[in-house]
């Protein structure tokens, strides 16, 4: 869950904000992928199944939360603008 206490967010944001600013617009997908993988490798520990499973679960939850909060509302707006797919209307 990304909803950390404010003190924990501040501790991490001092590193995240400059890192995000350093990524280039044209290379951001690759740079983000690289950054995520480097973080995962640094956090893997001994590479036991428990560690790997925990990190993969966090990635999946982050993906779903990002879609729910950012991509989902965007898609809903586009449905309103362009109309729904046939068979999907509520």
N, C-alpha and C positions, 0 to 999 in steps of 0.2 A: 504494500500500500504506500503510495507516495505522500501521504498526509502526515509528515513528520512534525514533531514539535518545532516551534519557531527557532529555538536555540540550535537544533540540529540542522535545520535548513540553512541558517546563517553560516554555520561551520562549513557546510559543503558548498554553498553558493559562491563563496570566495574563490573556489577553484573552478566551478562549473561555468560561471559567467565569462571569465577570460578564455576558457577553452572553447566555448561556443563562439565567441567573437573571433577566435583565431581560424575557425573553419571557413573555407572559401565557398562562395555560392555555387560555383560550377563543380566543385569536388566534394560537396558536403555529404552526399550519400556514402561515398567511399570512405571519407574521413570519419564519419560517424560510425560506420561499420568497424573500421580499424580501432577507433577509440573504445567502443563497446567490447570488442574482442580482447584488447589489451587489458582493460579493467577485469574482464572475466578471468583471463589467465593469471592476473596478479592476485585474484581472490580465490582461486581454485584450491589452494592448499595442497594437500597430498593427492588430490584428484580422485578421492573416493567417491563412490556413487552418491552418497548422501550430499556431498558438497556440490557435485555436478547437478544433481536433481534440484537442489535448492536454488541454484543460480538460474537454471533453465526455467523453473517456476516463476522466479522474479521477472525474467525477461517476458514470459508469456503474459503475466499480469500487467506489466508495464505497457505492452502492446495493446492489450484489451482496453486498459484504462485510457490510453491515448486515443484509440478509435472511438470509445464511448463519449469522451469529452470534446474531442476536436474534429475528427473525421465524420462522425455520425451527424452532428448538427449541420455540417457543411453539405452532406448528402441530402439531408432533409430539406434544406434550402433549395437545392437543385431540383428535387422532386417537385416542390411548389412552383418553381420557375418553368420547368420543362414538362411536367406531368410524370405520373408514375408508370412503371412497366406494367403491361397488361398482365393481369393475374396476381399482382401484388397489392392492389388497392385494398384499403381497410374497409 
